[in-house]
Amino acid sequence: MPQVESHITMRAPLALVWELAQDVQKFPDIMPDLDMVRVLERQQLTPVTTRVISEWHGRIKQLNRRLDWTEEDIWNSEDHTCRFWQLMGDWSEYRGEWSFVEEGDGTAAHLKVEYRFEIPLVGAVMQKVVQKLVQQNSDEMLQRLRAEAERRTQAGPV
């Protein structure tokens, strides 16, 4: 199964980055290919783990195609990770993990996505295009998360 990974370091505190990453409903504000993310369910499983079910609606402009899915996320505030996977939707398979680690006076973020996206009558060349797009999207998501976290850090307390 294809896999992409993205890493970035932000000049922002871990607590702020963690808070921003969990606010998935605001991702369309920073991600141009996302039309909507809606949280359907949020459940505190343990004192350190939260389960979130969310509905995602996006588009792949290059393929002139909509992409919709529902995913389950398990956010662990003790080790600052989120494991996620598709429950239903347009991906053949979709899962991954976010992780956040304090690094000096900033935060290092890592995103790993494993996926399978099958398009009928489309061969290996298009699979390479899809992999490139998933990589670009993952990189851009972390870059935009960094920009927002650093903007808020520079702005200081409200």
C-alpha positions, 0 to 999 in steps of 0.5 A, a space after each residue: 500500500 502506498 505511503 507518504 510521510 511529512 515532517 515539519 518543525 514549528 516555532 510554537 508550543 506543543 500545547 498550541 499545535 496540539 489544540 490546532 491539530 484537533 480542530 479538524 472542522 477548521 481545516 478547510 480554512 487552511 486547506 484549499 482542496 477541502 470543502 468541509 469537515 464536520 465532526 459527527 461524534 466526539 467521545 472521551 474514552 479515557 482521561 487521555 484519549 478522545 475518539 472523534 468521528 468526522 466527515 470530510 469533503 474535498 476534491 482532486 482538481 487534477 482528476 476533476 473528482 470529488 473525494 468524500 470519506 468518514 474517518 475515526 480518529 483516536 487522539 492521545 493527549 499523553 503521547 500527543 499522537 492521533 491514529 486515524 482510519 477511514 470508516 467509509 468513503 472513496 478511498 479503497 483504504 486510508 489510515 495514518 498517524 499524526 505525532 507531535 513532540 516538543 523540540 527546544 522551544 518549538 514542536 516537531 510534527 510528523 504525519 504518515 498516511 497510508 492509502 489505496 485509491 483505485 480509479 477504474 480504468 486508470 493505470 500505474 501512471 495515475 497512481 503515481 499522480 495520486 501519490 504525488 498529490 497525497 504527498 503534496 497535500 500532507 506537506 501543505 497541511 503541515 506547512 499551513 498548520 505551522 503558519 497558523 501556530 506561528 502566527 498565533 504564537 507571535 500574536 501572543 495571549 489575547 
